[in-house]
Amino acid sequence: MTIGRKPQGEIAMTGSERQARYRQNLAAKHVQPQSPTLASPPRRRGRQQRWNAAIATLRAVQAECADWLETMPEQLRDTPTGQALQAVLEHDLDEIASVYLPKGYGRD
């Protein structure tokens, strides 16, 4: 019992021969193969921008937890889930957001 396609010739092609045939077919169709590397490196954001984005994410999660706790039945608020949601809401993110990170190397 054989699995897979039968060879087109008398013997099966090697991996490199199959790859060469694949590239020839792509060239005939004028299709560029996808490169595993990016065309340009990703833009690197500054430390303060990443800090601000992290604070925004924390605020979004805190708002979701507030909504969740609001819709939670009263008898479930003393469960570990309710206590964890309450702990998330107790954190003051305004204090954390007021921190401005130094630029470093004498640039601040």
LUMKOL-416457 format. One record per residue (C-alpha): residue number from 1; residue in one letter; x, y, z. Coordinates in pm, whole numbers, plus 50000, padded with zeros to 5 digits. Each point is the difference from the previous one (the first is absolute). Layout:
BEGIN
<r><num>NUM</num><residu>a</residu><X>X</X><Y>Y</Y><Z>Z</Z></r>
...
***
This chain:
BEGIN
<r><num>1</num><residu>m</residu><X>50000</X><Y>50000</Y><Z>50000</Z></r>
<r><num>2</num><residu>t</residu><X>50155</X><Y>50330</Y><Z>49891</Z></r>
<r><num>3</num><residu>i</residu><X>49905</X><Y>50336</Y><Z>50138</Z></r>
<r><num>4</num><residu>g</residu><X>50020</X><Y>50323</Y><Z>49804</Z></r>
<r><num>5</num><residu>r</residu><X>50022</X><Y>50079</Y><Z>49633</Z></r>
<r><num>6</num><residu>k</residu><X>50177</X><Y>49778</Y><Z>49756</Z></r>
<r><num>7</num><residu>p</residu><X>50324</X><Y>50135</Y><Z>49858</Z></r>
<r><num>8</num><residu>q</residu><X>49971</X><Y>50180</Y><Z>49668</Z></r>
<r><num>9</num><residu>g</residu><X>50321</X><Y>49843</Y><Z>49880</Z></r>
<r><num>10</num><residu>e</residu><X>50152</X><Y>49661</Y><Z>50062</Z></r>
<r><num>11</num><residu>i</residu><X>50124</X><Y>50097</Y><Z>50348</Z></r>
<r><num>12</num><residu>a</residu><X>49875</X><Y>50244</Y><Z>50261</Z></r>
<r><num>13</num><residu>m</residu><X>50151</X><Y>50350</Y><Z>50010</Z></r>
<r><num>14</num><residu>t</residu><X>50216</X><Y>50113</Y><Z>50287</Z></r>
<r><num>15</num><residu>g</residu><X>49894</X><Y>50284</Y><Z>50228</Z></r>
<r><num>16</num><residu>s</residu><X>50227</X><Y>50248</Y><Z>49823</Z></r>
<r><num>17</num><residu>e</residu><X>49862</X><Y>49897</Y><Z>49660</Z></r>
<r><num>18</num><residu>r</residu><X>49644</X><Y>50052</Y><Z>50122</Z></r>
<r><num>19</num><residu>q</residu><X>50096</X><Y>50341</Y><Z>50140</Z></r>
<r><num>20</num><residu>a</residu><X>50160</X><Y>50101</Y><Z>49669</Z></r>
<r><num>21</num><residu>r</residu><X>49686</X><Y>49893</Y><Z>49811</Z></r>
<r><num>22</num><residu>y</residu><X>49785</X><Y>50199</Y><Z>50245</Z></r>
<r><num>23</num><residu>r</residu><X>50211</X><Y>50313</Y><Z>49948</Z></r>
<r><num>24</num><residu>q</residu><X>49983</X><Y>49958</Y><Z>49622</Z></r>
<r><num>25</num><residu>n</residu><X>49621</X><Y>49983</Y><Z>50020</Z></r>
<r><num>26</num><residu>l</residu><X>49993</X><Y>50314</Y><Z>50214</Z></r>
<r><num>27</num><residu>a</residu><X>50226</X><Y>50183</Y><Z>49756</Z></r>
<r><num>28</num><residu>a</residu><X>49777</X><Y>49893</Y><Z>49711</Z></r>
<r><num>29</num><residu>k</residu><X>49700</X><Y>50147</Y><Z>50182</Z></r>
<r><num>30</num><residu>h</residu><X>50197</X><Y>50314</Y><Z>50098</Z></r>
<r><num>31</num><residu>v</residu><X>49925</X><Y>49945</Y><Z>50369</Z></r>
<r><num>32</num><residu>q</residu><X>50258</X><Y>50100</Y><Z>50256</Z></r>
<r><num>33</num><residu>p</residu><X>50051</X><Y>49741</Y><Z>50275</Z></r>
<r><num>34</num><residu>q</residu><X>49936</X><Y>50129</Y><Z>50349</Z></r>
<r><num>35</num><residu>s</residu><X>50317</X><Y>50078</Y><Z>50186</Z></r>
<r><num>36</num><residu>p</residu><X>50029</X><Y>49870</Y><Z>50356</Z></r>
<r><num>37</num><residu>t</residu><X>50163</X><Y>50329</Y><Z>50102</Z></r>
<r><num>38</num><residu>l</residu><X>49823</X><Y>50333</Y><Z>50020</Z></r>
<r><num>39</num><residu>a</residu><X>50063</X><Y>50258</Y><Z>49729</Z></r>
<r><num>40</num><residu>s</residu><X>50075</X><Y>50265</Y><Z>50259</Z></r>
<r><num>41</num><residu>p</residu><X>50069</X><Y>49961</Y><Z>50370</Z></r>
<r><num>42</num><residu>p</residu><X>49710</X><Y>50089</Y><Z>50226</Z></r>
<r><num>43</num><residu>r</residu><X>50001</X><Y>50354</Y><Z>50131</Z></r>
<r><num>44</num><residu>r</residu><X>50118</X><Y>50018</Y><Z>50355</Z></r>
<r><num>45</num><residu>r</residu><X>49796</X><Y>50216</Y><Z>50232</Z></r>
<r><num>46</num><residu>g</residu><X>50152</X><Y>50194</Y><Z>50282</Z></r>
<r><num>47</num><residu>r</residu><X>49988</X><Y>49887</Y><Z>50360</Z></r>
<r><num>48</num><residu>q</residu><X>49748</X><Y>50270</Y><Z>50100</Z></r>
<r><num>49</num><residu>q</residu><X>49769</X><Y>49906</Y><Z>49709</Z></r>
<r><num>50</num><residu>r</residu><X>50008</X><Y>49634</Y><Z>50104</Z></r>
<r><num>51</num><residu>w</residu><X>49935</X><Y>50106</Y><Z>50362</Z></r>
<r><num>52</num><residu>n</residu><X>49698</X><Y>50206</Y><Z>49895</Z></r>
<r><num>53</num><residu>a</residu><X>49868</X><Y>49712</Y><Z>49787</Z></r>
<r><num>54</num><residu>a</residu><X>50038</X><Y>49762</Y><Z>50294</Z></r>
<r><num>55</num><residu>i</residu><X>49809</X><Y>50239</Y><Z>50228</Z></r>
<r><num>56</num><residu>a</residu><X>49724</X><Y>50027</Y><Z>49738</Z></r>
<r><num>57</num><residu>t</residu><X>49979</X><Y>49620</Y><Z>49988</Z></r>
<r><num>58</num><residu>l</residu><X>49982</X><Y>49982</Y><Z>50380</Z></r>
<r><num>59</num><residu>r</residu><X>49721</X><Y>50258</Y><Z>50004</Z></r>
<r><num>60</num><residu>a</residu><X>49805</X><Y>49802</Y><Z>49739</Z></r>
<r><num>61</num><residu>v</residu><X>50036</X><Y>49680</Y><Z>50203</Z></r>
<r><num>62</num><residu>q</residu><X>49902</X><Y>50184</Y><Z>50318</Z></r>
<r><num>63</num><residu>a</residu><X>49684</X><Y>50132</Y><Z>49828</Z></r>
<r><num>64</num><residu>e</residu><X>49914</X><Y>49646</Y><Z>49884</Z></r>
<r><num>65</num><residu>c</residu><X>50045</X><Y>49873</Y><Z>50357</Z></r>
<r><num>66</num><residu>a</residu><X>49775</X><Y>50280</Y><Z>50131</Z></r>
<r><num>67</num><residu>d</residu><X>49727</X><Y>49901</Y><Z>49753</Z></r>
<r><num>68</num><residu>w</residu><X>50041</X><Y>49635</Y><Z>50093</Z></r>
<r><num>69</num><residu>l</residu><X>49977</X><Y>50074</Y><Z>50372</Z></r>
<r><num>70</num><residu>e</residu><X>49695</X><Y>50222</Y><Z>49943</Z></r>
<r><num>71</num><residu>t</residu><X>49811</X><Y>49725</Y><Z>49819</Z></r>
<r><num>72</num><residu>m</residu><X>50107</X><Y>49729</Y><Z>50245</Z></r>
<r><num>73</num><residu>p</residu><X>49723</X><Y>49884</Y><Z>50237</Z></r>
<r><num>74</num><residu>e</residu><X>50039</X><Y>50127</Y><Z>50357</Z></r>
<r><num>75</num><residu>q</residu><X>50048</X><Y>49653</Y><Z>50151</Z></r>
<r><num>76</num><residu>l</residu><X>50301</X><Y>49933</Y><Z>49771</Z></r>
<r><num>77</num><residu>r</residu><X>50196</X><Y>50312</Y><Z>50096</Z></r>
<r><num>78</num><residu>d</residu><X>50163</X><Y>49825</Y><Z>50297</Z></r>
<r><num>79</num><residu>t</residu><X>50135</X><Y>49719</Y><Z>49781</Z></r>
<r><num>80</num><residu>p</residu><X>50368</X><Y>49999</Y><Z>49894</Z></r>
<r><num>81</num><residu>t</residu><X>49898</X><Y>50138</Y><Z>49658</Z></r>
<r><num>82</num><residu>g</residu><X>49811</X><Y>50290</Y><Z>50157</Z></r>
<r><num>83</num><residu>q</residu><X>50286</X><Y>50074</Y><Z>50237</Z></r>
<r><num>84</num><residu>a</residu><X>50251</X><Y>49998</Y><Z>49712</Z></r>
<r><num>85</num><residu>l</residu><X>49783</X><Y>50241</Y><Z>49801</Z></r>
<r><num>86</num><residu>q</residu><X>49974</X><Y>50228</Y><Z>50302</Z></r>
<r><num>87</num><residu>a</residu><X>50380</X><Y>49990</Y><Z>50044</Z></r>
<r><num>88</num><residu>v</residu><X>50046</X><Y>50108</Y><Z>49638</Z></r>
<r><num>89</num><residu>l</residu><X>49764</X><Y>50293</Y><Z>50054</Z></r>
<r><num>90</num><residu>e</residu><X>50185</X><Y>50115</Y><Z>50312</Z></r>
<r><num>91</num><residu>h</residu><X>50318</X><Y>50084</Y><Z>49808</Z></r>
<r><num>92</num><residu>d</residu><X>50041</X><Y>50371</Y><Z>49928</Z></r>
<r><num>93</num><residu>l</residu><X>50115</X><Y>50016</Y><Z>49640</Z></r>
<r><num>94</num><residu>d</residu><X>50008</X><Y>50382</Y><Z>50001</Z></r>
<r><num>95</num><residu>e</residu><X>50297</X><Y>49989</Y><Z>50235</Z></r>
<r><num>96</num><residu>i</residu><X>50182</X><Y>49756</Y><Z>49772</Z></r>
<r><num>97</num><residu>a</residu><X>49909</X><Y>50201</Y><Z>49689</Z></r>
<r><num>98</num><residu>s</residu><X>50148</X><Y>50318</Y><Z>50149</Z></r>
<r><num>99</num><residu>v</residu><X>50349</X><Y>49848</Y><Z>49988</Z></r>
<r><num>100</num><residu>y</residu><X>50215</X><Y>50131</Y><Z>49716</Z></r>
<r><num>101</num><residu>l</residu><X>50291</X><Y>49776</Y><Z>49921</Z></r>
<r><num>102</num><residu>p</residu><X>50348</X><Y>50146</Y><Z>49950</Z></r>
<r><num>103</num><residu>k</residu><X>50134</X><Y>49996</Y><Z>49647</Z></r>
<r><num>104</num><residu>g</residu><X>50340</X><Y>49896</Y><Z>50125</Z></r>
<r><num>105</num><residu>y</residu><X>50360</X><Y>50075</Y><Z>49902</Z></r>
<r><num>106</num><residu>g</residu><X>49971</X><Y>50369</Y><Z>50091</Z></r>
<r><num>107</num><residu>r</residu><X>49702</X><Y>50069</Y><Z>49774</Z></r>
<r><num>108</num><residu>d</residu><X>49754</X><Y>50067</Y><Z>50283</Z></r>
***
